[in-house]
């Protein structure tokens, strides 16, 4: 029998990590087409701390309105414990993982909790060879890399892909996915990540703290920039005509200059996708993709996990252990 209450992290006011409160709340019920998941692990993502601060990092005219109280978290790994009406693909006991209800906000993932509901189609079967902590590290970052490379860019074998911010969540998946697809990969990160990125298959490593990328690289087919910011346009000089630059975060990419150089800016908003999660799971099971974990915190210490994220220089993902 399921409990009537659970622990969850809730946000009652915008601000710093201290605003993330560990509280007892009712266990949600799955609606039609939903499943109820006993969450074993959840994962931190940039939208979580954007939401916590009231989206102050986003221009005022683009800021979404977030109703409070709010439970963050879209990346979960756990076990199905109940199903709603019309659900036939899952049953109690199935181990699943996925990016839940993203990019919805008010009715978002609610993954920082002991139980959460998810549309059945947003989940895939958890890879057998990894645990829930590792599985929770995959969804948003892995799907972002997957959708950028194969949907927005249309990566083909033999192309050269430069990944900026290669050691982070999206970056370390982009390196592996591009390599697994037969691309040549140039990884850009600080020097402390070189061994890690070469172990993931990077063909060339550039330490941005000692080398200006735009002076060291040329004739790249595709750039995946996971960093963004005011200097994003510097990558235009390393891309060949007909190539692409794909910004994962907001930045200045000088679209007029890009057009004049014959370079296309390609990207989009990551979205929940059970089929994409299944494709990532198959690569993990085949040993061609592995999630990296920077650090693990108990659910009750979500505030400390957010403080770690604010320090930057993350290698892989920050995960919350729920069970």
Secondary structure as GFF3:
##gff-version 3
##sequence-region A 1 323
A	DSSP	beta_strand	5	11	.	.	.	ID=ss1
A	DSSP	three_ten_helix	17	19	.	.	.	ID=ss2
A	DSSP	beta_strand	20	26	.	.	.	ID=ss3
A	DSSP	beta_strand	34	43	.	.	.	ID=ss4
A	DSSP	alpha_helix	46	52	.	.	.	ID=ss5
A	DSSP	three_ten_helix	60	62	.	.	.	ID=ss6
A	DSSP	beta_strand	75	83	.	.	.	ID=ss7
A	DSSP	beta_strand	95	99	.	.	.	ID=ss8
A	DSSP	beta_strand	115	119	.	.	.	ID=ss9
A	DSSP	three_ten_helix	120	122	.	.	.	ID=ss10
A	DSSP	beta_strand	123	125	.	.	.	ID=ss11
A	DSSP	alpha_helix	132	136	.	.	.	ID=ss12
A	DSSP	alpha_helix	139	147	.	.	.	ID=ss13
A	DSSP	pi_helix	148	153	.	.	.	ID=ss14
A	DSSP	beta_strand	160	164	.	.	.	ID=ss15
A	DSSP	alpha_helix	169	180	.	.	.	ID=ss16
A	DSSP	beta_strand	184	189	.	.	.	ID=ss17
A	DSSP	three_ten_helix	191	193	.	.	.	ID=ss18
A	DSSP	alpha_helix	194	199	.	.	.	ID=ss19
A	DSSP	beta_strand	204	207	.	.	.	ID=ss20
A	DSSP	alpha_helix	213	216	.	.	.	ID=ss21
A	DSSP	beta_strand	220	225	.	.	.	ID=ss22
A	DSSP	three_ten_helix	232	238	.	.	.	ID=ss23
A	DSSP	beta_strand	239	247	.	.	.	ID=ss24
A	DSSP	alpha_helix	255	260	.	.	.	ID=ss25
A	DSSP	beta_strand	264	265	.	.	.	ID=ss26
A	DSSP	alpha_helix	274	285	.	.	.	ID=ss27
A	DSSP	beta_strand	293	298	.	.	.	ID=ss28
A	DSSP	three_ten_helix	299	301	.	.	.	ID=ss29
A	DSSP	alpha_helix	302	311	.	.	.	ID=ss30
A	DSSP	beta_strand	317	321	.	.	.	ID=ss31
###
